[in-house]
Amino acid sequence: MSMLNNLRVAVVHEWLVDYSGSERVLEQILLLFPQADLFALVDFLPPQLRGFIQNKPVRTSFIQKLPLARTKYRQYLPLMPIAVEQFDLSSYDLIISSSHAVAKGVLTGPDQLHISYVHSPIRYAWDLQHQYLKESGLDRGLKSWLARWFLHQIRIWDARTANGVDAFTANSEFIARRIHKVYR
């Protein structure tokens, strides 16, 4: 275990806004690697929920400062791939991404180990696209075509960034099959 303590570790999570399923996994990762630095696209965790991240400082992306980011951060999905790629992780030995959208897309080098805990490949871009568009009222018209084009671009980016992950991990056989189908 002492060898692990000497590693420079970065943990990347999409967004910190509440304490739900993916945050419970993040909590366990941070318990395993207490020396890790934490990165997230946005951090709007209320003070009473910050205990699970051990009150660590969080390095955030430019999305943190955009108008309405606190309440409409998901609306910035088109900017999230470029935002996650802006995190400079070059000084870390081990990168662990906790991803259900874009965190696994961080840029890493050949001498770094990138392990991605994928909660799910981007559901609304892959197998649930049609359901998502219908539920969002984006199944007809010009907005529908723009949404479909954007989701197509996200799928291309998502599939390409799988090459930067050295090892995937999942919490169930079902998610493991989804990861295999989408990324391998």
C-alpha positions as CSV (number, residue, x, y, z in Angstrom):
1,M,0.0,0.0,0.0
2,S,3.0,2.4,0.6
3,M,3.7,2.3,-3.1
4,L,0.2,3.6,-3.8
5,N,0.7,6.4,-1.3
6,N,3.7,7.7,-3.3
7,L,1.7,8.0,-6.5
8,R,0.5,11.4,-7.6
9,V,-3.3,10.7,-8.1
10,A,-5.9,12.8,-9.9
11,V,-9.6,11.9,-9.6
12,V,-11.9,13.4,-12.2
13,H,-15.7,13.6,-11.8
14,E,-18.3,15.2,-14.0
15,W,-20.1,17.5,-11.6
16,L,-20.4,18.0,-7.9
17,V,-23.9,19.2,-7.1
18,D,-25.4,16.6,-4.8
19,Y,-24.7,13.3,-3.1
20,S,-26.1,10.5,-5.3
21,G,-25.0,7.2,-6.7
22,S,-21.9,8.3,-8.6
23,E,-20.8,10.5,-5.7
24,R,-21.0,7.5,-3.4
25,V,-18.5,5.8,-5.7
26,L,-16.4,9.0,-5.7
27,E,-16.4,8.9,-1.9
28,Q,-14.9,5.4,-1.9
29,I,-12.3,6.3,-4.5
30,L,-11.2,9.2,-2.3
31,L,-11.0,7.0,0.8
32,L,-8.7,4.6,-1.2
33,F,-6.6,7.5,-2.4
34,P,-6.7,10.3,0.3
35,Q,-3.7,12.0,-1.3
36,A,-5.6,12.5,-4.6
37,D,-6.4,15.9,-6.1
38,L,-10.0,16.3,-7.2
39,F,-11.2,17.7,-10.5
40,A,-14.8,18.4,-11.6
41,L,-16.4,20.4,-14.4
42,V,-18.4,22.3,-11.8
43,D,-18.6,22.2,-8.1
44,F,-21.8,23.6,-6.5
45,L,-21.9,21.2,-3.5
46,P,-23.6,22.8,-0.6
47,P,-21.4,23.0,2.6
48,Q,-23.4,20.4,4.4
49,L,-22.6,17.8,1.7
50,R,-18.9,18.4,1.3
51,G,-17.9,15.8,3.9
52,F,-17.8,13.0,1.4
53,I,-15.1,14.7,-0.5
54,Q,-13.2,15.2,2.7
55,N,-13.6,19.0,2.2
56,K,-10.9,18.8,-0.5
57,P,-10.4,21.7,-2.8
58,V,-11.9,21.0,-6.2
59,R,-10.3,22.2,-9.4
60,T,-13.1,23.2,-11.8
61,S,-13.4,24.0,-15.5
62,F,-14.4,27.2,-17.2
63,I,-18.0,26.0,-17.1
64,Q,-18.0,26.9,-13.4
65,K,-18.0,30.6,-14.3
66,L,-20.5,30.6,-17.1
67,P,-23.9,32.2,-16.6
68,L,-26.5,30.0,-15.0
69,A,-24.0,27.2,-14.5
70,R,-25.2,26.6,-11.0
71,T,-28.7,25.5,-12.1
72,K,-28.3,24.8,-15.8
73,Y,-24.9,23.1,-15.9
74,R,-26.3,20.2,-18.0
75,Q,-27.2,22.7,-20.7
76,Y,-23.5,23.2,-21.3
77,L,-23.1,19.6,-22.5
78,P,-21.8,20.8,-25.9
79,L,-18.9,22.5,-24.1
80,M,-18.1,19.6,-21.7
81,P,-15.7,17.6,-23.9
82,I,-13.5,20.6,-24.5
83,A,-13.8,21.6,-20.8
84,V,-12.6,18.2,-19.5
85,E,-9.8,18.2,-22.0
86,Q,-8.5,21.4,-20.5
87,F,-7.6,19.8,-17.1
88,D,-3.8,19.6,-17.0
89,L,-3.1,16.2,-15.5
90,S,0.5,15.9,-16.8
91,S,2.0,15.8,-13.4
92,Y,0.0,12.8,-12.2
93,D,1.0,9.1,-12.2
94,L,-2.5,7.7,-11.9
95,I,-5.8,9.3,-13.2
96,I,-9.1,7.8,-12.0
97,S,-12.1,9.1,-13.8
98,S,-15.6,8.6,-12.4
99,S,-17.7,9.0,-15.5
100,H,-21.3,8.9,-16.8
101,A,-20.8,11.6,-19.4
102,V,-17.4,13.1,-20.2
103,A,-14.9,12.6,-17.3
104,K,-13.3,9.6,-19.1
105,G,-12.3,12.0,-21.9
106,V,-9.4,13.6,-19.9
107,L,-6.2,13.8,-21.8
108,T,-3.4,11.5,-20.5
109,G,0.1,10.6,-21.6
110,P,1.7,7.3,-22.4
111,D,3.4,7.1,-19.0
112,Q,0.3,7.7,-17.0
113,L,-2.3,5.0,-16.0
114,H,-5.9,6.0,-16.6
115,I,-8.6,3.9,-14.9
116,S,-12.1,4.8,-15.7
117,Y,-15.0,3.8,-13.4
118,V,-17.8,4.1,-15.9
119,H,-21.2,4.4,-14.3
120,S,-22.7,4.2,-17.8
121,P,-21.7,5.2,-21.3
122,I,-23.5,8.5,-22.1
123,R,-27.0,7.0,-22.1
124,Y,-28.7,9.9,-23.9
125,A,-26.1,9.8,-26.7
126,W,-26.1,6.0,-27.1
127,D,-28.9,3.5,-26.5
128,L,-31.4,5.8,-25.0
129,Q,-31.0,8.6,-27.6
130,H,-34.5,8.2,-29.1
131,Q,-36.2,8.0,-25.7
132,Y,-34.2,11.1,-24.5
133,L,-35.2,13.1,-27.6
134,K,-38.8,12.2,-27.3
135,E,-39.0,13.0,-23.5
136,S,-37.2,16.3,-24.2
137,G,-39.6,17.3,-27.0
138,L,-36.7,17.1,-29.4
139,D,-38.1,14.4,-31.7
140,R,-39.3,16.7,-34.5
141,G,-38.3,19.9,-36.2
142,L,-35.1,21.9,-36.6
143,K,-34.2,21.6,-32.9
144,S,-34.5,17.8,-33.3
145,W,-32.0,17.8,-36.2
146,L,-29.6,20.0,-34.3
147,A,-29.8,17.7,-31.2
148,R,-29.3,14.6,-33.3
149,W,-26.3,16.2,-35.0
150,F,-24.8,17.2,-31.6
151,L,-25.4,13.7,-30.1
152,H,-23.7,12.2,-33.2
153,Q,-20.7,14.4,-32.5
154,I,-20.7,13.4,-28.8
155,R,-20.8,9.7,-29.8
156,I,-17.7,10.2,-32.1
157,W,-15.9,12.0,-29.3
158,D,-17.0,9.5,-26.7
159,A,-15.8,6.5,-28.7
160,R,-12.5,8.2,-29.6
161,T,-11.7,9.0,-26.0
162,A,-12.1,5.4,-25.0
163,N,-8.7,4.9,-26.5
164,G,-7.2,7.1,-23.7
165,V,-8.4,4.8,-21.0
166,D,-6.1,2.0,-19.9
167,A,-8.7,0.0,-17.9
168,F,-12.5,0.3,-17.5
169,T,-14.3,-0.8,-14.4
170,A,-18.1,-1.1,-13.9
171,N,-20.4,-1.9,-11.0
172,S,-22.4,-4.6,-12.8
173,E,-22.3,-7.1,-15.6
174,F,-25.0,-5.1,-17.4
175,I,-22.9,-1.9,-17.4
176,A,-19.8,-3.9,-18.3
177,R,-21.7,-5.2,-21.4
178,R,-22.7,-1.6,-22.3
179,I,-19.1,-0.5,-22.0
180,H,-17.9,-3.3,-24.2
181,K,-20.6,-2.7,-26.8
182,V,-19.9,1.1,-27.0
183,Y,-16.1,1.3,-26.5
184,R,-14.5,-1.9,-27.7
